[in-house]
Amino acid sequence: MYDEMIVAPMRQELARLGIQETKTAADVDAVLGEKKGTVLVIVNSVCGCAAGNARPAVAEAMKHGVLPDKVITVFAGNDREATQRAREYFVGYRPTSPSMALIRDGQVVKMLERWNIEGRHSSELAKELVDAFDQYCAKTTA
């Protein structure tokens, strides 16, 4: 577990965007267990690619006109129970952090794993998120 004083600014970076922190398995289940609508799940971390690429990409993408119904985050390494539970919803994907999963009606429709994030500029990642938002969030579900 990381020292919370180190982690706090990284949490706040997403919280300032209005992203809901989920710190327990029950918190995650309360959102993802509904299996209705669209949810962006951000697995935050202290990794350099999270700071340099992932969190700034999320900040940029959140300015878009079309957004998921809900956006939540878990913090790998600190919110272990919540992170493990979130990853259980990422069927077919290995645990990785940082990562971002767009889930629609309980199914992952877009996944950005660490290997998709590291080495890429945040604007590229933001565009990929925005394209996914346009494709999956603009459409209503039954």
Backbone as CSV, one residue per row, in Angstrom:
resi,resn,N_x,N_y,N_z,CA_x,CA_y,CA_z,C_x,C_y,C_z
1,MET,0.842,-1.180,0.000,0.000,0.000,0.000,0.884,1.238,0.000
2,TYR,0.486,2.220,-0.781,1.241,3.469,-0.855,0.799,4.421,0.256
3,ASP,1.711,5.274,0.660,1.404,6.298,1.645,0.298,7.190,1.086
4,GLU,-0.750,7.363,1.848,-1.896,8.142,1.379,-1.528,9.596,1.062
5,MET,-0.488,10.119,1.706,-0.061,11.493,1.397,0.484,11.584,-0.028
6,ILE,1.071,10.508,-0.517,1.577,10.474,-1.891,0.422,10.291,-2.872
7,VAL,-0.530,9.475,-2.483,-1.644,9.114,-3.355,-2.703,10.222,-3.440
8,ALA,-2.888,10.971,-2.384,-3.966,11.967,-2.311,-4.014,12.922,-3.509
9,PRO,-2.905,13.511,-3.941,-2.994,14.416,-5.095,-3.435,13.695,-6.372
10,MET,-3.077,12.420,-6.501,-3.470,11.646,-7.676,-4.959,11.328,-7.637
11,ARG,-5.480,11.085,-6.449,-6.920,10.889,-6.287,-7.659,12.190,-6.623
12,GLN,-7.136,13.300,-6.071,-7.787,14.601,-6.245,-7.826,15.039,-7.704
13,GLU,-6.831,14.630,-8.454,-6.789,14.993,-9.873,-8.041,14.499,-10.597
14,LEU,-8.520,13.327,-10.236,-9.743,12.796,-10.843,-10.989,13.281,-10.112
15,ALA,-10.909,13.410,-8.800,-12.062,13.881,-8.025,-12.490,15.281,-8.467
16,ARG,-11.523,16.126,-8.800,-11.837,17.493,-9.259,-12.664,17.482,-10.548
17,LEU,-12.595,16.392,-11.282,-13.367,16.264,-12.517,-14.781,15.750,-12.246
18,GLY,-15.081,15.482,-10.981,-16.391,14.954,-10.614,-16.479,13.445,-10.718
19,ILE,-15.342,12.785,-10.797,-15.308,11.333,-10.913,-15.471,10.722,-9.521
20,GLN,-16.361,9.763,-9.423,-16.699,9.135,-8.146,-15.626,8.120,-7.750
21,GLU,-15.079,8.287,-6.556,-14.134,7.303,-6.029,-14.913,6.129,-5.466
22,THR,-14.471,4.938,-5.791,-15.043,3.737,-5.205,-13.911,3.050,-4.455
23,LYS,-14.063,2.933,-3.145,-12.975,2.436,-2.306,-13.213,1.038,-1.750
24,THR,-14.404,0.501,-1.975,-14.715,-0.847,-1.491,-15.375,-1.644,-2.604
25,ALA,-15.406,-2.962,-2.418,-16.089,-3.819,-3.390,-17.569,-3.446,-3.469
26,ALA,-18.170,-3.130,-2.330,-19.587,-2.746,-2.311,-19.818,-1.465,-3.116
27,ASP,-18.888,-0.504,-3.021,-18.996,0.734,-3.811,-18.989,0.416,-5.309
28,VAL,-18.083,-0.471,-5.701,-17.972,-0.853,-7.119,-19.234,-1.571,-7.561
29,ASP,-19.697,-2.539,-6.765,-20.897,-3.289,-7.117,-22.127,-2.396,-7.213
30,ALA,-22.179,-1.369,-6.379,-23.325,-0.449,-6.414,-23.451,0.230,-7.769
31,VAL,-22.340,0.436,-8.449,-22.362,1.074,-9.764,-22.391,0.028,-10.882
32,LEU,-21.429,-0.871,-10.875,-21.303,-1.825,-11.977,-22.303,-2.972,-11.897
33,GLY,-22.792,-3.254,-10.715,-23.743,-4.341,-10.551,-25.087,-4.079,-11.211
34,GLU,-25.392,-2.820,-11.487,-26.648,-2.469,-12.149,-26.693,-2.999,-13.578
35,LYS,-25.526,-3.054,-14.228,-25.409,-3.530,-15.613,-26.376,-2.805,-16.536
36,LYS,-26.479,-1.508,-16.320,-27.372,-0.688,-17.128,-26.673,0.623,-17.444
37,GLY,-26.709,1.036,-18.691,-26.100,2.283,-19.101,-24.601,2.139,-19.302
38,THR,-23.927,3.277,-19.371,-22.489,3.286,-19.636,-21.727,3.804,-18.429
39,VAL,-20.604,3.146,-18.159,-19.747,3.522,-17.034,-18.306,3.466,-17.502
40,LEU,-17.570,4.535,-17.272,-16.132,4.520,-17.478,-15.496,4.234,-16.135
41,VAL,-14.659,3.192,-16.097,-13.952,2.811,-14.881,-12.479,3.100,-15.090
42,ILE,-11.907,3.917,-14.227,-10.495,4.276,-14.319,-9.767,3.594,-13.169
43,VAL,-8.813,2.744,-13.516,-7.947,2.151,-12.520,-6.742,3.070,-12.420
44,ASN,-6.736,3.894,-11.402,-5.706,4.900,-11.182,-4.498,4.230,-10.523
45,SER,-3.338,4.840,-10.674,-2.145,4.278,-10.037,-1.074,5.345,-9.889
46,VAL,-0.010,4.979,-9.190,1.120,5.890,-9.019,2.093,5.789,-10.202
47,CYS,1.823,4.885,-11.100,2.673,4.676,-12.276,2.859,5.976,-13.056
48,GLY,4.038,6.173,-13.580,4.333,7.371,-14.366,3.426,7.550,-15.560
49,CYS,3.006,6.432,-16.177,2.125,6.575,-17.341,0.717,6.976,-16.922
50,ALA,0.362,6.741,-15.652,-0.925,7.223,-15.163,-0.887,8.735,-15.036
51,ALA,0.213,9.232,-14.482,0.347,10.677,-14.285,0.547,11.403,-15.604
52,GLY,1.380,10.855,-16.448,1.745,11.552,-17.675,0.785,11.371,-18.816
53,ASN,0.021,10.277,-18.797,-0.814,9.981,-19.950,-2.280,9.757,-19.581
54,ALA,-2.527,8.865,-18.637,-3.900,8.438,-18.368,-4.761,9.527,-17.726
55,ARG,-4.335,10.059,-16.593,-5.172,11.068,-15.926,-5.365,12.316,-16.787
56,PRO,-4.325,12.834,-17.441,-4.563,13.976,-18.333,-5.494,13.636,-19.499
57,ALA,-5.428,12.406,-19.998,-6.325,11.987,-21.085,-7.767,11.991,-20.608
58,VAL,-7.993,11.489,-19.407,-9.344,11.483,-18.843,-9.840,12.913,-18.676
59,ALA,-8.990,13.782,-18.165,-9.381,15.194,-17.974,-9.799,15.826,-19.297
60,GLU,-9.047,15.550,-20.344,-9.375,16.098,-21.662,-10.665,15.491,-22.197
61,ALA,-10.819,14.192,-22.080,-12.006,13.512,-22.602,-13.275,13.947,-21.870
62,MET,-13.159,14.276,-20.590,-14.326,14.669,-19.807,-14.902,16.028,-20.226
63,LYS,-14.203,16.737,-21.083,-14.708,18.009,-21.611,-15.630,17.793,-22.811
64,HIS,-15.695,16.569,-23.312,-16.473,16.241,-24.500,-17.966,16.356,-24.204
65,GLY,-18.742,16.607,-25.214,-20.185,16.771,-25.060,-20.943,15.486,-24.775
66,VAL,-20.391,14.357,-25.180,-21.010,13.056,-24.941,-20.154,12.330,-23.919
67,LEU,-20.766,11.947,-22.815,-20.035,11.287,-21.729,-20.790,10.044,-21.264
68,PRO,-20.086,9.135,-20.600,-20.766,7.990,-20.005,-21.756,8.445,-18.937
69,ASP,-22.708,7.574,-18.638,-23.690,7.891,-17.597,-23.010,8.094,-16.251
70,LYS,-21.982,7.274,-15.986,-21.242,7.369,-14.730,-19.758,7.184,-15.013
71,VAL,-18.941,7.795,-14.164,-17.489,7.615,-14.236,-17.006,7.364,-12.820
72,ILE,-16.309,6.240,-12.646,-15.799,5.890,-11.330,-14.314,5.590,-11.421
73,THR,-13.667,5.596,-10.274,-12.255,5.269,-10.215,-11.973,4.405,-8.989
74,VAL,-10.985,3.554,-9.155,-10.410,2.787,-8.048,-8.919,3.071,-8.075
75,PHE,-8.259,2.919,-6.945,-6.821,3.200,-6.899,-6.066,1.903,-6.633
76,ALA,-5.381,1.422,-7.669,-4.600,0.193,-7.552,-3.518,0.385,-6.494
77,GLY,-3.364,-0.606,-5.650,-2.341,-0.536,-4.606,-2.875,-0.009,-3.290
78,ASN,-3.930,0.771,-3.321,-4.496,1.304,-2.080,-5.922,0.811,-1.848
79,ASP,-6.735,0.909,-2.861,-8.114,0.431,-2.743,-8.157,-0.982,-3.329
80,ARG,-7.454,-1.889,-2.666,-7.247,-3.236,-3.225,-8.542,-3.992,-3.444
81,GLU,-9.417,-3.952,-2.456,-10.690,-4.657,-2.566,-11.522,-4.111,-3.728
82,ALA,-11.594,-2.809,-3.830,-12.354,-2.171,-4.911,-11.714,-2.454,-6.268
83,THR,-10.395,-2.384,-6.314,-9.691,-2.633,-7.577,-9.911,-4.067,-8.034
84,GLN,-9.788,-5.000,-7.120,-10.010,-6.411,-7.460,-11.425,-6.615,-7.980
85,ARG,-12.404,-6.013,-7.306,-13.796,-6.175,-7.734,-14.015,-5.551,-9.119
86,ALA,-13.487,-4.364,-9.338,-13.641,-3.731,-10.658,-13.064,-4.630,-11.745
87,ARG,-11.913,-5.205,-11.477,-11.257,-6.068,-12.468,-12.069,-7.328,-12.751
88,GLU,-12.880,-7.757,-11.808,-13.756,-8.909,-12.043,-14.796,-8.604,-13.114
89,TYR,-15.111,-7.346,-13.303,-16.046,-6.943,-14.354,-15.356,-6.835,-15.723
90,PHE,-14.038,-6.819,-15.733,-13.274,-6.690,-16.982,-12.997,-8.086,-17.551
91,VAL,-14.025,-8.813,-17.850,-13.901,-10.199,-18.310,-13.033,-10.266,-19.565
92,GLY,-12.026,-11.149,-19.497,-11.148,-11.354,-20.643,-9.907,-10.480,-20.647
93,TYR,-9.762,-9.635,-19.646,-8.610,-8.740,-19.568,-7.808,-9.044,-18.309
94,ARG,-6.499,-8.975,-18.459,-5.616,-9.200,-17.317,-5.575,-7.956,-16.435
95,PRO,-5.263,-8.134,-15.144,-5.116,-6.973,-14.258,-3.957,-6.099,-14.728
96,THR,-4.216,-4.826,-14.847,-3.195,-3.876,-15.272,-3.547,-2.497,-14.733
97,SER,-2.525,-1.734,-14.442,-2.779,-0.357,-14.006,-1.647,0.524,-14.524
98,PRO,-2.030,1.692,-14.971,-3.395,2.182,-15.061,-4.143,1.457,-16.183
99,SER,-5.451,1.587,-16.140,-6.291,1.091,-17.225,-7.607,1.843,-17.177
100,MET,-8.339,1.737,-18.285,-9.643,2.382,-18.376,-10.561,1.456,-19.144
101,ALA,-11.729,1.209,-18.581,-12.701,0.343,-19.231,-14.016,1.093,-19.393
102,LEU,-14.530,1.091,-20.595,-15.863,1.624,-20.834,-16.800,0.414,-20.888
103,ILE,-17.764,0.422,-19.990,-18.693,-0.693,-19.849,-20.083,-0.210,-20.223
104,ARG,-20.727,-0.999,-21.062,-22.094,-0.667,-21.472,-22.987,-1.865,-21.164
105,ASP,-23.998,-1.626,-20.380,-24.936,-2.676,-19.983,-24.218,-3.922,-19.485
106,GLY,-23.173,-3.714,-18.693,-22.456,-4.804,-18.054,-21.343,-5.431,-18.874
107,GLN,-21.140,-4.978,-20.097,-20.114,-5.557,-20.975,-19.039,-4.522,-21.290
108,VAL,-17.780,-4.951,-21.237,-16.687,-4.060,-21.633,-16.759,-3.861,-23.145
109,VAL,-16.882,-2.603,-23.551,-16.936,-2.296,-24.985,-15.665,-1.597,-25.464
110,LYS,-14.883,-1.083,-24.519,-13.610,-0.444,-24.848,-12.695,-0.604,-23.643
111,MET,-11.489,-1.069,-23.895,-10.529,-1.258,-22.808,-9.200,-0.672,-23.230
112,LEU,-8.656,0.161,-22.371,-7.304,0.679,-22.545,-6.471,0.128,-21.400
113,GLU,-5.626,-0.837,-21.727,-4.753,-1.434,-20.732,-3.462,-0.628,-20.669
114,ARG,-2.644,-0.938,-19.694,-1.391,-0.201,-19.530,-0.578,-0.180,-20.819
115,TRP,-0.516,-1.308,-21.507,0.279,-1.360,-22.735,-0.314,-0.481,-23.831
116,ASN,-1.624,-0.155,-23.753,-2.244,0.778,-24.696,-1.983,2.231,-24.301
117,ILE,-1.592,2.441,-23.038,-1.449,3.788,-22.488,-0.007,4.275,-22.520
118,GLU,0.900,3.437,-22.035,2.286,3.887,-21.901,2.889,4.182,-23.276
119,GLY,3.656,5.270,-23.309,4.325,5.681,-24.531,3.460,6.480,-25.486
120,ARG,2.207,6.704,-25.140,1.313,7.482,-26.006,1.031,8.830,-25.359
121,HIS,0.808,9.819,-26.184,0.485,11.156,-25.694,-0.957,11.168,-25.182
122,SER,-1.195,11.954,-24.156,-2.528,12.018,-23.546,-3.595,12.447,-24.551
123,SER,-3.248,13.292,-25.514,-4.255,13.724,-26.497,-4.693,12.561,-27.390
124,GLU,-3.802,11.635,-27.688,-4.167,10.441,-28.458,-5.147,9.581,-27.657
125,LEU,-4.838,9.397,-26.388,-5.701,8.596,-25.533,-7.055,9.269,-25.344
126,ALA,-7.051,10.582,-25.185,-8.310,11.315,-25.032,-9.174,11.146,-26.272
127,LYS,-8.566,11.201,-27.440,-9.322,11.014,-28.680,-9.914,9.611,-28.743
128,GLU,-9.152,8.634,-28.320,-9.654,7.259,-28.312,-10.846,7.125,-27.357
129,LEU,-10.762,7.769,-26.196,-11.886,7.761,-25.265,-13.099,8.481,-25.851
130,VAL,-12.875,9.644,-26.421,-13.965,10.428,-27.007,-14.646,9.643,-28.135
131,ASP,-13.854,8.980,-28.966,-14.432,8.164,-30.035,-15.307,7.058,-29.453
132,ALA,-14.851,6.443,-28.366,-15.643,5.400,-27.704,-16.904,5.995,-27.088
133,PHE,-16.801,7.174,-26.491,-17.979,7.834,-25.930,-19.005,8.080,-27.035
134,ASP,-18.540,8.595,-28.168,-19.447,8.867,-29.279,-20.110,7.586,-29.785
135,GLN,-19.358,6.511,-29.811,-19.884,5.252,-30.325,-20.832,4.569,-29.360
136,TYR,-20.503,4.573,-28.075,-21.272,3.766,-27.127,-22.150,4.549,-26.169
137,CYS,-21.838,5.809,-25.932,-22.591,6.559,-24.936,-23.720,7.378,-25.539
138,ALA,-23.609,7.722,-26.799,-24.609,8.558,-27.439,-25.891,7.768,-27.730
139,LYS,-25.756,6.457,-27.757,-26.906,5.620,-28.058,-27.611,5.228,-26.785
140,THR,-28.904,5.281,-26.806,-29.657,4.901,-25.616,-29.782,3.386,-25.563
141,THR,-29.924,2.886,-24.360,-30.085,1.450,-24.158,-31.495,1.171,-23.642
142,ALA,-31.925,-0.029,-23.823,-33.291,-0.393,-23.412,-33.391,-0.584,-21.924
